Amino acid sequence: MLEEYGIQLVKIDLPFRLNHVNCFLAEGENGFQVIDTGLHNKSTAERWEKELDGKTVTNIIITHYHPDHFGYAGGLQKKTAAKVSMSRIDAEAGLVAWQEHFLNGLHENYQLSGIPADVATKMSSNTREFVPLVTPYPNVNHYFEEGESIPIGKYEYEVIFTPGHSDGLVSFYNKEKNMLLSTDHILPSITPNISYWFHGDPNPLRTYFTSLAKIRKLDADLVVPSHGNPFNGASKRIDEIRAHHDERLGVLIGILKNGRTIYEATEKLFKRQLTIHETRFAVGETLAHLEYLRYNGECQREIRDGKYWYTL
């Protein structure tokens, strides 16, 4: 399917329940572009070495700073001397998210969230394990601007800022073919994680809804995501994702009748057994939904015994 676009999908393995990330390889006039890179580990490096054998890489495009997309950018740049492009906001986030001063601040956030001490310790340790998976950091040579046109494979694409999943996530749209490289903004069978951790955009779920509405106006046909298979019908999937979040918000309002900490609300919202890695995402997503409700005036927040307490 993607051959007609001059794009090759390179599925990179991930050591999580979400076990892959779709990266891409596209041939340009002077060499190849890599879109996202996977984690910096042995299997990723070996996979790219195989895929890029005999090829000259001129550009590395990073859609956002999360480790499965950004992790090997610096390592691959070191091997290829390619130019790295991404949004400025996520370039800056990628350079600080795993720094010691940032990691040291997690404990206070976990305490405010009401996370038990043993779970918080494991979560902090899990986060620190990502440091070697995202270093060395790349030298970002170009910052994307909203609406700029870039060649990817055989066609030109408009850079569209679609924050929510990350503050600086970008998607790429080709009007001629009505095709969207949706990155992690729209996924076919799961909903992108929308998290808040007391930094960055204070209301990422509201921002995500705005980005969904922005992309829905395009009514893109073919959608090529960063997880899962390409699919048709962006607008239909956007409506499904929005309905999912609206349902979650309704459930949360019911949960808050007697007041809850963030962690207590997370346990009610996510009923299946979660790994520590997944717990980090679940707590962040619950908090994003709670803050959306709070900004809408549908719940209140106060500090009780050193923990945030949300009530109707």
SVG drawing of the C-alpha trace seen along z (x, -y; Angstrom):
<svg xmlns="http://www.w3.org/2000/svg" viewBox="-22 -28 51 36">
<polyline fill="none" stroke="black" stroke-width="0.4" points="0.0,0.0 2.7,-2.5 5.0,-1.7 3.0,-4.1 3.9,-6.9 7.6,-6.0 7.4,-5.1 8.5,-1.9 7.1,-0.9 9.8,0.3 8.2,2.0 10.5,1.8 10.0,4.1 9.3,2.6 9.7,4.5 6.2,3.5 2.6,4.8 2.4,2.3 5.1,4.3 6.0,2.2 6.3,-1.2 5.9,-2.0 8.9,-3.9 9.3,-4.8 11.9,-5.0 11.4,-7.3 13.7,-7.9 14.4,-11.5 16.4,-13.3 19.7,-13.0 19.2,-10.1 16.7,-8.6 14.6,-10.0 14.0,-8.1 10.7,-9.0 11.0,-8.1 13.6,-5.6 12.5,-3.4 14.3,-3.0 18.1,-3.0 18.9,0.6 20.8,3.4 17.8,4.8 16.8,1.4 20.4,0.5 20.7,3.9 17.4,3.5 18.3,0.1 21.8,1.2 20.1,3.9 17.4,1.6 19.9,-1.1 22.7,1.0 24.0,-0.7 21.7,-3.7 22.6,-7.3 20.4,-8.9 20.1,-12.7 17.2,-13.4 15.8,-12.0 12.3,-13.3 11.1,-12.9 7.3,-13.2 7.6,-13.7 9.9,-13.2 8.5,-9.9 11.2,-7.3 9.9,-4.8 10.0,-7.6 12.9,-9.8 15.2,-7.2 17.6,-6.2 17.6,-9.6 20.9,-10.6 22.5,-7.2 21.4,-7.1 22.5,-10.7 25.9,-9.8 26.1,-6.9 24.8,-8.8 25.5,-12.5 21.9,-13.1 19.9,-16.3 17.4,-15.9 14.1,-17.8 11.3,-18.0 9.1,-20.6 11.0,-23.0 8.7,-22.2 9.3,-18.5 13.0,-18.9 13.3,-20.8 11.2,-18.3 13.3,-15.4 16.5,-17.1 15.1,-17.5 12.7,-14.7 15.4,-12.3 17.7,-14.7 18.5,-14.2 16.9,-17.3 13.7,-16.4 13.7,-12.8 14.3,-14.0 11.0,-16.0 9.0,-12.9 8.8,-11.9 6.9,-15.0 4.5,-14.5 3.9,-10.8 3.3,-11.9 0.8,-14.5 -0.9,-11.8 -1.4,-9.5 0.7,-6.7 1.9,-4.2 5.6,-4.5 6.5,-1.1 4.8,-1.7 6.3,-5.2 9.8,-3.8 9.2,-1.3 7.8,-3.9 10.8,-6.2 13.2,-3.3 11.3,-2.4 11.5,-5.9 15.3,-6.1 15.7,-2.9 14.8,-4.9 17.9,-7.1 20.2,-4.8 17.3,-4.1 17.1,-7.8 20.8,-8.8 22.9,-10.2 20.6,-13.1 20.4,-14.3 21.6,-17.7 18.3,-19.1 19.1,-21.0 15.6,-22.2 12.4,-23.0 9.2,-22.4 6.8,-25.2 3.1,-24.8 2.0,-24.6 5.4,-24.2 5.7,-21.8 8.2,-18.9 8.9,-16.2 8.4,-12.6 8.9,-10.0 7.1,-10.9 4.8,-13.6 4.8,-16.9 3.2,-16.9 2.0,-19.7 3.3,-19.8 0.3,-19.9 0.8,-20.5 -1.4,-18.1 -0.6,-18.4 -2.2,-16.4 -0.3,-13.1 2.8,-15.3 2.9,-19.1 4.7,-19.3 3.5,-16.3 3.4,-16.8 1.4,-14.9 1.9,-15.1 -0.9,-15.5 -0.8,-15.1 -3.8,-16.9 -3.3,-15.4 -3.9,-11.8 -5.9,-12.8 -3.4,-10.8 -2.4,-11.4 0.7,-10.2 -1.0,-10.4 1.9,-9.4 0.5,-8.9 -2.4,-11.4 -4.9,-8.9 -4.4,-5.1 -6.7,-2.4 -7.5,-0.1 -6.2,-1.8 -6.5,-5.4 -3.3,-7.5 -2.3,-8.1 -3.1,-11.6 -1.2,-12.3 -0.4,-15.2 2.4,-15.1 2.4,-18.6 4.5,-20.1 3.9,-21.3 0.4,-21.9 -1.9,-22.0 -4.9,-20.7 -3.6,-18.3 -7.0,-16.5 -8.7,-19.8 -5.7,-20.4 -6.1,-16.9 -9.8,-17.5 -8.9,-20.7 -6.3,-18.8 -8.8,-16.0 -11.3,-18.6 -8.6,-20.3 -7.7,-17.0 -11.3,-16.0 -11.9,-18.9 -9.4,-17.4 -11.6,-14.2 -8.5,-12.2 -9.1,-8.9 -5.9,-6.8 -4.4,-7.1 -1.0,-5.7 -0.4,-5.5 2.7,-4.9 1.1,-1.8 -1.1,0.7 -2.0,1.0 -2.9,-1.7 -6.7,-2.2 -9.3,-4.3 -11.6,-6.9 -9.9,-9.4 -13.2,-11.2 -14.9,-8.0 -12.0,-7.0 -11.8,-10.5 -15.4,-10.3 -14.8,-6.9 -11.8,-8.3 -13.8,-11.3 -16.7,-9.1 -14.2,-7.0 -12.9,-10.0 -16.4,-11.3 -17.3,-8.0 -14.2,-8.0 -15.0,-11.5 -18.5,-10.3 -17.1,-7.4 -14.7,-9.6 -17.6,-11.9 -19.2,-8.9 -16.0,-7.9 -15.6,-11.3 -18.9,-11.4 -17.1,-10.7 -13.8,-12.2 -10.7,-10.4 -6.9,-10.8 -5.5,-10.6 -4.2,-7.1 -7.5,-5.9 -9.3,-7.2 -6.8,-5.4 -7.5,-2.1 -11.2,-2.6 -10.7,-3.6 -8.2,-0.9 -9.5,2.3 -7.1,4.8 -3.6,5.7 -1.0,3.1 2.7,3.3 4.7,0.5 5.4,-0.9 1.6,-0.9 0.8,-2.3 2.8,-5.4 0.7,-5.9 -2.6,-5.1 -1.9,-7.6 -0.9,-10.3 -4.0,-9.7 -6.3,-9.7 -4.8,-13.0 -5.3,-14.5 -9.0,-13.6 -9.3,-15.0 -7.7,-18.3 -10.0,-18.5 -13.0,-18.2 -11.5,-20.7 -10.9,-23.3 -14.5,-22.8 -15.7,-23.5 -17.1,-19.9 -14.9,-19.0 -12.6,-20.7 -9.1,-19.9 -7.6,-20.5 -4.6,-19.2 -5.4,-16.8 -2.5,-15.3 -0.1,-16.1 -2.2,-14.6 -4.4,-16.1 -8.0,-15.3 -10.6,-15.6 -14.3,-16.1 -17.5,-17.1"/>
</svg>
